[in-house]
Amino acid sequence: MSSVSHPSPVPPADPDLMRAAVDILREAGELTLSYFRSADLEIDDKADGTPVTVADRGAERLIRERLADLYPDDTVLGEEEAAHTGGSGRTWVIDPIDGTKAFTHGVPLYSNLLALDDEHGPAIGVINIPALGETVWAGRGLGCFYNGEPTTVSTRTELAGSWMMTSGIGNWNPALLDAVHDAGVHVRTWGDGYGYVLVATGRVEAMLDPQAALWDVAPMPVIMAEAGGRFSAVDGRVGADTGSGLGSNGFLHEALLEVVAPAATTGG
């Protein structure tokens, strides 16, 4: 007999937790729709200059209350409120409205995001696009789903002619834009969480966030993996807390990293 020990496989996520996450986020999405395109919607500026509305705050409050009722010992991190620290070893990450700028301009591509990490890493990720009626979710070892049906990334292997989404080019330096253009990649904007939905459902090949906070991309590692794709920082580091994000169909990931990694860190 071999004396070599093998690590135990990482267990799948709890399906009940996944279903609860989807239900909670869809409820929060309905709340945001009640404010969407409201003529009297008030928009405030946060300390970092980004916008926030009563819809952002209300959706996060709703999600936190539902999580507190169901999983009171879990840690909860969110964009709009202070962290709640629990002792369970599980951490929820909330972005009540990813794409608040789109939301305040009446563009229906904003999303609600919810993720769960456990002691084994990313466990559950949900992206809800309430104004379009589209939801993508995944659980580690459980698969990725689009409105309840299994979904997978595209199978394109040629970089030239592929499609990449991004949230905007304001944080792209000229070198990055030139590098992607020279590689023959088609770039489209209004991305945010919706860009990752398009990757997970095989409609585009990649989504790039040169700058991203944890809550902007927390659901993406498990969603991309379970859809058959890949998620990393623009420099190839693994994780949602690296300050950037690149989600792809996996087949093109290394080629995309070769294009974007040097250019993303080039000044000017």
Backbone torsions as a table, in degrees:
resi	resn	phi	psi	omega
1	MET	NA	144.0	177.4
2	SER	-74.5	138.7	177.9
3	SER	-93.5	0.8	-178.7
4	VAL	-74.5	127.1	177.7
5	SER	-90.5	145.7	179.7
6	HIS	-116.7	137.9	179.7
7	PRO	-64.1	145.3	177.9
8	SER	-67.6	142.0	178.7
9	PRO	-64.9	148.6	178.4
10	VAL	-68.4	128.6	-177.6
11	PRO	-71.8	154.7	177.1
12	PRO	-69.1	161.0	175.9
13	ALA	-68.1	162.1	178.5
14	ASP	-77.2	118.3	-179.8
15	PRO	-59.0	-32.1	178.9
16	ASP	-66.7	-38.8	175.7
17	LEU	-63.1	-40.3	179.3
18	MET	-63.5	-46.1	179.5
19	ARG	-63.5	-39.6	178.5
20	ALA	-63.5	-41.5	179.7
21	ALA	-61.6	-42.4	178.8
22	VAL	-63.3	-46.3	-178.8
23	ASP	-62.2	-44.6	-179.2
24	ILE	-63.2	-44.7	-176.3
25	LEU	-69.5	-36.3	176.6
26	ARG	-65.3	-36.6	176.6
27	GLU	-64.0	-42.4	176.8
28	ALA	-63.2	-37.3	178.0
29	GLY	-62.4	-39.4	177.2
30	GLU	-62.8	-37.7	177.1
31	LEU	-61.9	-44.5	-179.7
32	THR	-64.1	-33.5	179.0
33	LEU	-63.9	-27.7	-180.0
34	SER	-68.1	-17.7	177.5
35	TYR	-105.4	-12.0	-172.7
36	PHE	-64.8	129.7	-179.0
37	ARG	62.0	24.6	175.9
38	SER	-72.3	132.3	-176.4
39	ALA	-67.4	-26.3	-177.3
40	ASP	-108.8	23.7	178.2
41	LEU	-65.7	124.2	178.1
42	GLU	-90.5	135.7	-178.0
43	ILE	-118.3	121.6	177.4
44	ASP	-105.0	158.2	175.0
45	ASP	-105.0	129.6	175.4
46	LYS	-78.8	176.0	-177.3
47	ALA	-59.6	-30.5	-179.3
48	ASP	-87.5	4.1	177.6
49	GLY	89.1	-4.4	179.1
50	THR	-84.4	152.3	-176.4
51	PRO	-80.3	154.7	173.9
52	VAL	-146.2	146.9	-178.4
53	THR	-131.0	172.3	176.0
54	VAL	-61.4	-27.0	178.4
55	ALA	-68.1	-42.1	176.1
56	ASP	-58.4	-51.3	-175.6
57	ARG	-66.8	-40.8	-179.3
58	GLY	-66.8	-39.6	-179.8
59	ALA	-66.9	-41.3	178.6
60	GLU	-66.2	-41.1	178.8
61	ARG	-60.0	-43.5	178.9
62	LEU	-61.0	-47.4	-178.9
63	ILE	-61.4	-44.8	179.6
64	ARG	-61.6	-40.4	179.8
65	GLU	-65.7	-41.4	178.8
66	ARG	-65.6	-42.6	178.9
67	LEU	-65.6	-38.4	179.2
68	ALA	-64.6	-36.3	178.3
69	ASP	-67.5	-41.6	-173.4
70	LEU	-89.4	-39.5	-172.8
71	TYR	-135.5	66.9	-171.6
72	PRO	-63.8	-19.2	-177.3
73	ASP	-96.8	6.8	178.7
74	ASP	-86.8	146.8	172.1
75	THR	-75.5	142.4	179.7
76	VAL	-131.1	125.3	174.6
77	LEU	-115.9	139.2	179.6
78	GLY	-149.4	164.8	-175.9
79	GLU	-73.9	-31.8	-168.9
80	GLU	-105.6	-13.2	-178.1
81	GLU	-131.0	164.2	179.2
82	ALA	-66.8	156.0	-178.9
83	ALA	-67.7	144.6	169.2
84	HIS	-107.8	123.0	-176.8
85	THR	-100.3	123.7	177.8
86	GLY	-115.2	177.7	-176.6
87	GLY	-113.8	10.7	-174.5
88	SER	-78.2	-20.1	-173.6
89	GLY	91.2	-2.7	177.3
90	ARG	-106.7	146.3	-179.5
91	THR	-133.4	124.4	173.4
92	TRP	-94.2	142.2	176.9
93	VAL	-126.0	126.8	-172.8
94	ILE	-116.6	133.0	161.1
95	ASP	-122.9	102.0	-172.1
96	PRO	-63.4	-38.0	171.7
97	ILE	-138.6	109.4	173.1
98	ASP	-93.3	112.9	-172.8
99	GLY	103.2	43.6	179.7
100	THR	-61.2	-33.0	177.6
101	LYS	-62.7	-42.5	176.0
102	ALA	-63.0	-43.7	179.7
103	PHE	-57.0	-47.1	-176.5
104	THR	-72.6	-15.7	176.3
105	HIS	-98.6	8.1	177.4
106	GLY	75.0	19.0	179.2
107	VAL	-90.0	125.6	-170.6
108	PRO	-81.5	21.9	-176.7
109	LEU	-101.9	6.6	176.8
110	TYR	-69.5	161.3	-176.1
111	SER	-136.9	165.0	168.8
112	ASN	-114.2	135.3	-175.5
113	LEU	-123.8	140.7	176.4
114	LEU	-146.9	134.2	-179.6
115	ALA	-137.8	154.6	175.4
116	LEU	-131.9	127.5	170.4
117	ASP	-110.7	141.6	174.5
118	ASP	-122.1	-166.1	-175.9
119	GLU	-65.1	-13.5	179.5
120	HIS	-100.2	-3.1	-178.9
121	GLY	114.0	-156.9	-179.4
122	PRO	-57.3	128.3	-175.5
123	ALA	-117.4	-43.2	-175.5
124	ILE	-141.0	141.0	174.6
125	GLY	-141.2	138.4	179.6
126	VAL	-136.2	133.3	171.6
127	ILE	-122.3	120.7	179.7
128	ASN	-115.0	130.1	176.8
129	ILE	-113.5	83.7	-167.8
130	PRO	-63.3	-36.2	-177.0
131	ALA	-71.5	-17.2	177.5
132	LEU	-106.6	-8.4	-177.8
133	GLY	69.1	32.6	-180.0
134	GLU	-117.0	133.1	175.8
135	THR	-136.2	130.6	173.3
136	VAL	-116.6	134.0	176.8
137	TRP	-145.3	158.9	-179.8
138	ALA	-150.5	151.7	172.8
139	GLY	-129.8	140.3	-179.1
140	ARG	-56.2	120.8	-179.1
141	GLY	78.4	1.9	-176.6
142	LEU	-110.1	-13.5	-178.5
143	GLY	100.6	175.9	178.5
144	CYS	-119.4	142.1	-172.2
145	PHE	-134.0	143.7	176.0
146	TYR	-120.0	110.2	-176.0
147	ASN	50.5	38.4	174.6
148	GLY	93.6	-9.9	-180.0
149	GLU	-106.5	142.8	178.7
150	PRO	-57.6	142.2	-179.3
151	THR	-136.4	152.7	178.9
152	THR	-139.4	163.3	178.3
153	VAL	-74.0	171.9	176.6
154	SER	-71.8	166.3	179.8
155	THR	-110.1	15.7	-178.7
156	ARG	-64.6	136.1	-179.2
157	THR	-117.8	-4.4	178.9
158	GLU	-99.2	125.2	-179.1
159	LEU	-68.0	-45.7	178.4
160	ALA	-63.4	128.2	-178.8
161	GLY	91.3	-4.1	177.7
162	SER	-78.1	166.9	-176.8
163	TRP	-116.4	132.1	179.1
164	MET	-125.2	132.2	173.9
165	MET	-97.2	157.7	172.1
166	THR	-154.9	159.7	-176.3
167	SER	-76.9	-17.4	-179.0
168	GLY	163.1	160.3	-177.5
169	ILE	-102.2	9.1	178.8
170	GLY	-62.3	-29.3	178.9
171	ASN	-105.5	17.6	172.4
172	TRP	-94.0	128.6	171.4
173	ASN	-80.9	160.4	-176.9
174	PRO	-56.5	-34.9	-179.5
175	ALA	-63.5	-39.1	179.5
176	LEU	-67.0	-45.6	-179.9
177	LEU	-62.8	-42.5	179.0
178	ASP	-64.1	-41.3	-177.8
179	ALA	-63.8	-44.3	179.5
180	VAL	-67.0	-41.8	178.6
181	HIS	-62.3	-45.0	-179.3
182	ASP	-64.2	-24.7	177.9
183	ALA	-79.7	-2.5	177.9
184	GLY	81.4	19.8	-178.7
185	VAL	-90.6	132.8	176.3
186	HIS	-83.3	125.0	-178.3
187	VAL	-108.7	131.3	175.5
188	ARG	-131.1	153.5	-175.0
189	THR	-111.5	-159.9	-168.6
190	TRP	58.2	44.4	-176.0
191	GLY	-81.1	-80.9	-173.5
192	ASP	48.9	-146.2	-179.4
193	GLY	-60.6	-28.3	-178.5
194	TYR	-64.4	-31.6	177.3
195	GLY	-60.4	-39.9	178.2
196	TYR	-71.2	-30.9	172.4
197	VAL	-60.2	-44.3	-179.2
198	LEU	-64.0	-36.0	176.6
199	VAL	-68.1	-47.7	-176.3
200	ALA	-63.9	-25.6	-179.3
201	THR	-100.2	8.7	173.1
202	GLY	77.6	14.2	-177.8
203	ARG	-88.0	-25.4	171.5
204	VAL	-138.2	169.5	-174.4
205	GLU	-95.1	-23.5	-173.7
206	ALA	-156.1	157.3	172.9
207	MET	-135.8	129.0	-175.7
208	LEU	-122.2	126.9	172.5
209	ASP	-119.5	97.5	179.1
210	PRO	-60.3	-27.8	174.7
211	GLN	-133.6	132.2	-178.5
212	ALA	-156.2	136.8	172.9
213	ALA	-82.5	165.3	-179.5
214	LEU	-52.9	-48.7	-175.2
215	TRP	-69.9	-18.0	176.8
216	ASP	-68.1	-29.9	-171.6
217	VAL	-131.6	8.8	-176.2
218	ALA	-55.6	-36.8	-180.0
219	PRO	-75.6	-13.7	-166.0
220	MET	-72.7	-36.2	179.9
221	PRO	-56.4	-46.3	-178.2
222	VAL	-76.0	-35.8	178.8
223	ILE	-63.8	-48.7	-179.4
224	MET	-62.7	-43.8	-178.7
225	ALA	-62.5	-45.6	-176.1
226	GLU	-73.7	-21.3	175.4
227	ALA	-85.1	-3.3	179.1
228	GLY	96.6	7.1	-179.0
229	GLY	-104.7	-151.0	-175.2
230	ARG	-151.6	147.8	176.2
231	PHE	-133.4	138.4	176.1
232	SER	-157.7	175.5	167.8
233	ALA	-72.8	169.3	-179.3
234	VAL	-67.7	-15.7	176.1
235	ASP	-100.9	9.3	175.8
236	GLY	93.2	-7.8	178.2
237	ARG	-64.9	148.3	-177.6
238	VAL	-94.5	139.4	175.6
239	GLY	127.1	161.6	-179.3
240	ALA	-95.0	-3.0	-174.9
241	ASP	-111.4	32.4	-176.0
242	THR	-99.1	-5.6	178.5
243	GLY	93.5	-1.1	177.7
244	SER	-156.0	173.2	-179.5
245	GLY	-154.2	137.7	172.7
246	LEU	-134.5	112.9	174.7
247	GLY	-107.9	136.2	-177.8
248	SER	-146.1	175.7	176.8
249	ASN	-75.3	1.3	178.2
250	GLY	88.6	-45.6	-179.6
251	PHE	-61.6	-32.5	-175.9
252	LEU	-103.3	3.1	-169.1
253	HIS	-63.2	-48.1	-179.0
254	GLU	-63.2	-40.6	178.4
255	ALA	-64.5	-39.3	177.7
256	LEU	-66.2	-41.2	178.3
257	LEU	-61.4	-38.7	178.5
258	GLU	-62.1	-30.9	179.8
259	VAL	-81.3	-48.2	-169.1
260	VAL	-88.5	-29.4	-175.0
261	ALA	-60.5	-50.7	179.6
262	PRO	-67.0	-38.7	-174.9
263	ALA	-73.3	-32.5	-177.2
264	ALA	-66.5	-23.9	-178.5
265	THR	-104.0	7.0	178.9
266	THR	-86.2	128.8	-180.0
267	GLY	-68.3	166.1	175.5
268	GLY	85.3	NA	NA
